[in-house]
Amino acid sequence: MIKDLVVNLSLGANDPAGDFAISIADSFKAHVLGVAFSYEPIIPGSVMGGIPPEIIESQRRESDEKARAAIARFDAAANRAAVAAESRIISASVSGAAEQLGRLGRRFDLVVVGQAQRDEASAAEVVDEGVLFDSGRPVIFVPYIQKAGLKLDRVMVCWDGSRAATRAIADAMPFLKKSKQVEIVMVSAKKPKDDEIAGADLGQHLARHGLKVDVKRITSTETDVSSTILSYAADSSTDLIVMGGYGHSRLREFILGGVTRGLLESMTVPVLMSH
């Protein structure tokens, strides 16, 4: 059961992630913490010492004002929804924000973050990746076009038999139990392995939890899996996608796998991921 969650608030004019987190808190009667980061000015190494102090201070002040505005919007929305909520501003660098949110998320049942908009800086992407790999908690990514709150008429579970997918399904169980229909979707470009756990077996497992389950296998090229998933989600009116978050370590920094990154860049419905 979801008892508390934390959301990384957007510093833009709209905040789909904050609104969606409030709707989750309302559905589960949970407590939600809204966090707004006041980012420290980014000073390129090539111009170190060449930027006037007043410009640096102006950037810091602007970031702080955006964070305060985000907090005000979140507090007002939480009050309107009558959910238990609190908020805080944290000053940090972009990389520091990713680390802090990851550590903070370990004290909550769920972390909610917003999708980075294509025309914005990559700060949101850095924070999103950091919390996915560092929090040890499930993370819901909310599309920047999201307008509705939590809806669970139809939940798609992406299944490939992997550890990450297994973890995501277990973490998503509170949402699955509230859903009206669960569809296990397997996307493959080749014949399944003999030792692979079949979707039917997973369906039987979820059915024992009292869930209504369908199983679907879709073929796709190995380079177009994320598009296949998103296309099927749109065709089937999916409300939430559940899948494992994949990546590999390079110089101690996690890099998202191709399917994970492709899906997060183009998603049109909320996605719950676990690593």
SVG drawing of the C-alpha trace seen along z (x, -y; Angstrom):
<svg xmlns="http://www.w3.org/2000/svg" viewBox="-12 -43 51 68">
<polyline fill="none" stroke="black" stroke-width="0.4" points="0.0,0.0 1.2,-3.5 1.4,-5.5 3.7,-8.3 5.3,-9.7 7.6,-12.4 7.4,-14.5 10.0,-16.6 8.1,-19.8 8.5,-21.4 9.8,-24.9 7.8,-25.8 4.4,-27.4 2.7,-24.1 3.4,-21.1 1.8,-17.8 4.0,-15.8 2.9,-17.7 -0.8,-17.5 -0.5,-13.8 1.3,-13.1 -1.6,-14.8 -4.1,-12.6 -2.1,-9.5 -2.1,-10.7 -5.8,-11.4 -6.5,-7.9 -4.4,-6.1 -5.1,-8.5 -1.4,-9.0 1.0,-11.8 2.9,-13.6 6.0,-15.8 6.6,-18.3 10.3,-19.2 11.4,-22.2 15.1,-22.5 16.7,-25.9 19.5,-25.1 22.9,-26.7 24.1,-28.7 26.0,-26.7 29.3,-28.4 31.1,-27.0 34.7,-26.2 35.9,-28.1 34.6,-31.4 35.5,-30.8 36.1,-34.2 34.8,-36.0 31.1,-36.3 30.3,-39.3 29.1,-38.4 25.8,-40.3 24.9,-38.0 25.6,-34.9 23.5,-36.3 20.7,-37.2 20.6,-33.6 20.5,-32.3 17.7,-34.7 15.7,-33.7 16.1,-30.0 15.0,-30.6 11.9,-32.6 10.9,-29.7 11.2,-27.2 9.1,-29.4 6.4,-29.7 6.4,-25.9 6.0,-25.4 3.1,-27.9 1.3,-26.2 1.8,-22.7 0.6,-23.9 -2.5,-25.5 -3.4,-22.4 -2.8,-20.1 -5.1,-22.3 -7.8,-22.2 -7.6,-18.4 -7.6,-18.1 -4.6,-15.7 -2.0,-15.5 1.0,-17.3 4.2,-19.3 6.8,-21.0 10.3,-22.2 12.9,-24.0 16.4,-22.4 19.4,-24.4 21.7,-22.2 23.6,-21.8 21.9,-19.7 24.0,-16.6 23.6,-17.3 19.8,-17.4 19.8,-14.0 21.8,-12.5 19.7,-14.3 16.3,-13.3 17.6,-9.7 18.5,-9.5 15.3,-11.3 13.2,-8.9 14.5,-6.0 12.3,-7.2 9.1,-7.0 7.0,-4.3 7.1,-6.1 8.8,-8.9 7.1,-10.9 9.0,-13.0 8.0,-14.9 9.1,-14.2 11.7,-16.6 10.4,-18.9 12.3,-18.8 12.9,-22.5 14.3,-22.7 17.7,-22.0 18.7,-18.5 18.5,-19.2 15.3,-17.2 16.7,-14.3 19.7,-14.1 17.5,-14.2 15.1,-11.6 17.8,-9.1 19.5,-9.7 16.3,-8.9 15.5,-5.8 18.9,-4.2 19.7,-5.6 16.4,-5.6 15.7,-1.9 12.0,-2.8 9.5,-2.7 9.4,-5.9 6.4,-7.2 7.3,-9.4 4.6,-11.8 4.3,-13.1 4.5,-16.9 1.3,-16.7 -0.5,-14.9 -3.7,-16.7 -5.8,-14.1 -5.1,-12.6 -4.5,-9.0 -6.8,-6.6 -6.5,-2.9 -9.1,-1.5 -6.4,0.3 -2.8,1.0 -0.2,2.4 2.6,4.5 5.6,4.9 7.1,8.4 10.3,9.9 11.1,12.2 13.9,10.0 14.7,9.1 13.9,5.4 10.5,6.2 9.8,8.6 10.7,5.8 8.5,3.3 5.5,5.6 5.9,6.2 6.3,2.5 3.3,1.7 1.0,4.1 -0.9,1.4 -1.8,-0.2 -2.6,3.2 -5.0,4.1 -6.9,0.8 -7.0,1.4 -10.0,2.7 -7.9,4.6 -4.3,5.7 -2.7,6.6 0.6,8.4 2.4,7.3 5.4,9.1 7.3,7.4 9.7,9.7 11.7,9.8 12.5,13.4 11.3,16.7 11.3,16.7 14.0,18.7 13.1,22.2 13.8,21.0 11.8,17.8 8.9,17.3 5.9,17.2 3.4,14.4 0.7,17.0 2.6,18.1 2.8,14.5 -0.8,14.0 -1.7,16.9 0.4,15.4 -1.4,12.1 -4.8,13.8 -4.1,15.4 -3.9,11.9 -7.4,11.3 -6.5,9.4 -8.3,9.6 -5.5,10.3 -5.1,10.6 -1.8,11.7 -0.7,10.3 2.5,11.0 3.6,8.4 6.4,8.7 8.7,5.8 12.2,5.1 14.9,4.9 15.4,1.2 11.7,0.2 10.5,1.7 9.7,-1.5 7.6,-2.8 5.8,0.5 4.9,0.3 3.7,-3.3 1.7,-2.6 0.0,0.3 -0.7,-1.7 -2.4,-4.4 -4.5,-1.8 -5.6,0.0 -6.3,-3.2 -3.8,-2.3 -3.8,-4.5 -0.5,-3.4 2.5,-1.5 4.6,0.7 8.1,1.8 11.6,2.4 14.1,-0.5 17.2,0.6 20.7,-0.8 24.4,0.0 27.2,-1.6 29.9,-3.6 32.5,-5.3 30.1,-4.9 27.3,-6.8 24.2,-5.0 23.3,-5.4 19.7,-4.5 19.2,-1.6 17.8,-2.3 14.2,-1.1 14.0,-2.9 15.2,-6.2 13.1,-5.9 10.0,-5.3 10.6,-8.2 11.4,-10.6 8.1,-9.9 5.7,-8.6 2.1,-9.9 0.9,-8.1 2.4,-7.8 5.1,-5.1 6.0,-3.3 9.6,-2.0 11.7,-0.1 15.4,0.8"/>
</svg>
